[in-house]
Amino acid sequence: MGSLLIREWTGFQQFPSATQNKLIELLAKLKQENVNTLTILVMGKGGVGKSSTVNSLIGERAVTVNSFQSEALRPIMVSRTKGGFTLNIIDTPGLVEAGYISYQALELIKGFLLNKTIDVLLYVDRLDAYRVDDLDKQIIKAITGAFGKPIWHRSLLVLTHAQLCPPDELNYDVYSSKRSEALLKTIRLGAQISKQEFEDFSIPAVLVENSGRCNKNENDEKILPNGEAWIPNLVKIITDVATNKGKAVVVDKKLIDGSGSDEKGKLWIPAILGLQWLVLKRIERAIKNDIAREKRGF
């Protein structure tokens, strides 16, 4: 892949002053927690706004967004540094192709992430989608199978295209809450996380509007229909997740090969072999008894 080029975060200056001040406070909080490098993994279906969200976070057109191509063909990491702090954001291909999970895309992502540490996962979908189906569950299962349940302890749900009028005259906050709850339930079921465990670490949901039609407040910050300045809010939630008690996910060869789950399976091998031995002994004893009865019959 070659050496990674880490650039000065010049896009930071493109944010409005109010946003810059909020981001500086959040970066200071990370440094207080001894977090000098933050690596964010962005995943989801194609066409949901993953690349656009990366660009919004960086404050510049760091990755290409093409109206005729829904996502990057391969993973790409964008790295920026400011005041001794390094931000890495990894954009990834969509996980669905022709209505099915693209395991080829998943393998590309896993290979790209080898020997990297994931501090935060952004699972991206659209706010203006009105259904959650089995494919959503299959995506969650695929991500969990690739990186394990702990990836969800360091995750947040990002819902794009948030500049909308809810259907059926629903209140904006009520609609966004219902959409978030439906997807969070799917994450819990797809990752096979118990209700109690899910409540203990809770996955936050954040609304995003990447398009130029996003409204702005008096400070020139991009705001949602509920008045929230969404870029500093997204960075705040990312900061909260990065500094929680969950461990960052180290993508090593053991994880890539799936040997972590194999190790758990190995614990059952002695019990299974023992059970098989008992069954064979019973069968052997039964056969010997049958032979003995036949001899006595003659």
C-alpha positions in Angstrom: 0.0 0.0 0.0 3.0 2.3 0.4 3.6 4.8 3.2 0.6 6.8 4.4 0.7 10.5 3.7 -0.5 12.4 6.8 -1.4 16.0 5.9 -1.9 19.0 8.1 -5.7 19.4 8.8 -6.1 22.5 6.6 -9.8 21.8 6.1 -10.3 22.7 9.8 -10.1 26.3 8.8 -13.1 25.9 6.5 -15.4 25.3 9.4 -17.2 28.4 10.9 -15.5 29.9 13.9 -18.2 28.6 16.3 -17.7 25.1 15.0 -13.9 25.4 15.2 -14.1 26.5 18.8 -16.3 23.5 19.7 -14.0 21.1 17.9 -10.9 22.5 19.6 -12.6 21.8 23.0 -13.3 18.2 22.0 -9.8 17.6 20.7 -8.5 19.0 24.0 -10.7 16.5 25.8 -9.3 13.6 23.8 -5.7 14.7 24.6 -6.6 15.0 28.3 -7.6 11.3 28.0 -4.2 10.6 26.4 -5.8 10.0 23.0 -3.4 11.5 20.4 -4.6 9.4 17.5 -8.2 8.5 16.6 -9.1 6.0 13.9 -12.7 6.0 12.7 -14.1 3.2 10.5 -17.1 4.1 8.3 -19.3 1.2 7.2 -22.7 0.6 5.7 -24.6 0.0 2.5 -23.7 1.8 -0.7 -25.3 5.2 -1.4 -26.1 6.1 2.2 -23.6 8.9 2.4 -20.5 7.3 3.9 -18.0 9.3 1.7 -19.9 12.5 2.1 -19.8 12.1 5.9 -16.1 11.6 5.7 -15.7 14.9 3.7 -17.9 16.7 6.2 -15.9 15.6 9.1 -12.6 16.6 7.4 -14.0 19.9 6.1 -12.8 19.3 2.6 -13.3 17.0 -0.4 -10.9 14.3 0.9 -12.6 11.4 -0.9 -14.4 11.4 -4.2 -18.2 11.5 -4.3 -19.7 10.6 -7.6 -23.4 10.8 -8.4 -23.1 7.8 -10.8 -21.0 5.7 -8.4 -22.5 5.0 -5.0 -19.3 4.3 -3.1 -15.5 3.8 -3.2 -14.4 0.6 -4.9 -11.9 -0.1 -2.2 -11.2 1.1 1.4 -9.3 4.4 1.7 -7.9 6.1 4.8 -7.8 9.8 5.1 -5.4 11.2 7.7 -5.1 14.7 9.1 -3.0 16.2 11.9 -3.5 19.3 14.0 -1.6 20.3 17.1 -0.1 16.9 17.7 -3.4 15.1 17.2 -3.9 12.7 14.3 -7.4 11.9 12.9 -7.7 8.8 10.6 -11.0 8.1 8.9 -11.4 5.0 6.8 -14.0 5.1 4.1 -15.2 1.7 2.8 -17.1 0.1 -0.1 -20.8 -0.6 0.3 -21.6 -4.0 1.9 -24.4 -4.9 -0.5 -24.3 -5.9 -4.1 -27.4 -6.9 -6.2 -29.4 -7.3 -3.0 -27.0 -9.6 -1.2 -24.1 -9.1 1.2 -20.9 -8.5 -0.7 -18.4 -10.7 1.1 -15.8 -9.7 -1.5 -16.1 -6.1 -0.2 -15.9 -7.3 3.4 -12.7 -9.3 2.7 -11.2 -6.2 1.1 -12.0 -4.2 4.2 -10.6 -6.8 6.5 -7.4 -7.0 4.6 -7.0 -3.2 4.5 -7.6 -3.0 8.3 -4.9 -5.7 9.2 -2.7 -4.4 12.0 -4.8 -1.3 12.5 -6.7 -0.3 15.6 -10.3 0.8 15.3 -11.3 3.4 17.9 -14.8 4.1 16.6 -17.2 2.6 14.1 -19.6 4.8 12.3 -22.4 2.6 11.0 -24.1 4.7 8.4 -27.7 4.5 7.0 -30.3 7.0 5.8 -32.9 8.8 7.9 -35.2 9.1 4.9 -35.5 5.3 4.4 -38.7 4.0 5.8 -38.1 0.3 6.2 -35.8 -2.1 8.1 -35.7 -5.5 6.6 -33.8 -8.8 6.8 -30.9 -7.4 4.6 -30.1 -4.9 7.3 -29.9 -7.7 9.9 -27.6 -9.7 7.5 -25.3 -6.7 7.2 -25.0 -6.4 11.0 -24.3 -10.2 11.2 -21.6 -9.9 8.6 -19.9 -7.0 10.4 -20.1 -8.9 13.7 -18.7 -12.0 12.1 -15.8 -10.1 10.7 -14.9 -8.0 13.7 -16.7 -9.6 16.7 -19.3 -8.2 19.1 -16.8 -5.7 20.7 -16.9 -3.5 17.6 -20.5 -2.4 18.6 -19.2 -1.3 22.0 -17.2 1.4 20.1 -19.9 2.3 17.6 -22.5 4.9 16.8 -25.4 5.0 14.3 -25.2 7.8 11.8 -28.3 8.7 9.9 -27.8 10.9 6.8 -30.2 12.9 4.6 -31.6 14.4 7.8 -32.9 17.6 6.2 -36.4 16.2 5.6 -40.0 16.6 6.4 -41.3 13.5 8.1 -44.2 11.6 6.5 -47.7 11.4 7.9 -47.3 14.8 9.6 -45.1 13.2 12.3 -43.0 15.4 14.5 -39.3 15.5 13.3 -37.9 14.3 16.6 -40.5 11.6 17.0 -39.8 10.3 13.4 -36.0 10.3 13.8 -36.4 8.6 17.1 -38.5 5.8 15.7 -36.2 5.3 12.7 -33.2 5.1 15.1 -34.9 2.7 17.4 -35.8 0.4 14.5 -32.2 0.3 13.3 -30.7 -0.1 16.8 -33.0 -3.1 17.4 -31.8 -4.6 14.2 -28.2 -4.1 15.4 -29.0 -5.8 18.6 -30.6 -8.8 16.9 -28.1 -9.0 14.1 -25.1 -8.9 16.5 -26.9 -11.3 18.9 -26.5 -8.9 21.8 -28.7 -9.4 24.9 -31.1 -6.6 25.9 -29.3 -6.1 29.2 -25.9 -6.0 27.5 -27.2 -3.6 24.9 -28.6 -1.3 27.5 -25.4 -1.3 29.5 -23.3 0.3 26.7 -26.0 1.8 24.4 -25.2 2.8 20.9 -25.9 6.6 20.3 -27.6 7.8 17.1 -26.6 11.0 15.3 -28.3 12.8 12.5 -26.3 14.2 9.6 -27.0 16.3 6.5 -24.1 16.5 4.1 -25.8 18.3 1.2 -25.4 22.0 0.4 -29.1 22.5 1.1 -28.5 22.1 4.8 -29.8 25.1 6.7 -27.4 27.3 8.8 -27.7 29.2 12.0 -26.6 32.8 12.8 -23.1 31.4 13.4 -23.0 30.0 9.9 -23.0 26.4 11.2 -25.0 23.7 9.4 -28.1 22.8 11.4 -30.8 20.2 11.2 -34.6 21.0 11.2 -34.5 20.8 15.0 -31.9 23.5 15.2 -29.0 21.3 16.2 -25.5 22.1 14.8 -24.8 18.6 13.6 -21.0 18.6 12.9 -19.8 19.5 16.4 -22.5 17.2 17.8 -21.2 14.3 15.7 -17.7 15.0 16.8 -18.8 15.2 20.4 -20.5 11.8 20.3 -17.5 10.3 18.5 -15.4 11.7 21.4 -17.7 10.2 24.0 -17.5 6.8 22.4 -13.7 7.0 22.0 -13.3 7.7 25.7 -15.8 5.2 27.1 -14.7 2.1 28.9 -14.9 -0.2 25.9 -11.6 -1.3 24.4 -10.6 -0.3 20.9 -10.7 -3.2 18.3 -7.3 -4.4 17.2 -7.6 -6.0 13.8 -4.8 -8.6 13.9 -4.4 -11.8 12.0 -6.2 -13.8 14.7 -9.3 -11.7 14.2 -9.1 -11.7 10.4 -8.7 -15.5 10.4 -11.6 -15.9 12.8 -9.5 -17.9 15.2 -10.9 -16.0 18.1 -14.2 -17.9 17.7 -12.3 -21.1 17.0 -10.6 -20.9 20.3 -13.9 -20.8 22.1 -15.0 -23.8 20.0 -11.8 -25.7 21.1 -13.0 -25.6 24.7 -15.8 -28.0 23.7 -13.6 -30.5 21.9 -12.7 -32.6 25.0 -16.4 -32.8 26.1 -17.5 -33.8 22.5 -14.8 -36.4 22.3 -15.7 -37.8 25.7 -19.4 -38.0 24.7 -18.5 -39.7 21.5 -16.4 -42.3 23.4 -19.3 -43.0 25.8 -21.7 -43.5 22.8 -19.2 -45.9 21.1 -18.7 -47.9 24.3 -22.4 -48.3 24.7 -22.8 -49.5 21.1 -19.8 -51.9 21.5 -21.3 -53.3 24.7 -24.7 -53.7 23.0 -23.1 -55.6 20.1 -21.2 -57.9 22.5 -24.4 -58.7 24.4 -26.3 -59.5 21.2 -23.5 -61.8 20.1 -23.5 -63.5 23.5 -27.3 -64.0 23.4 -27.1 -65.5 19.9 -24.4 -68.0 21.0 -26.6 -69.1 24.0 -29.5 -69.5 21.6 -27.6 -72.1 19.6 
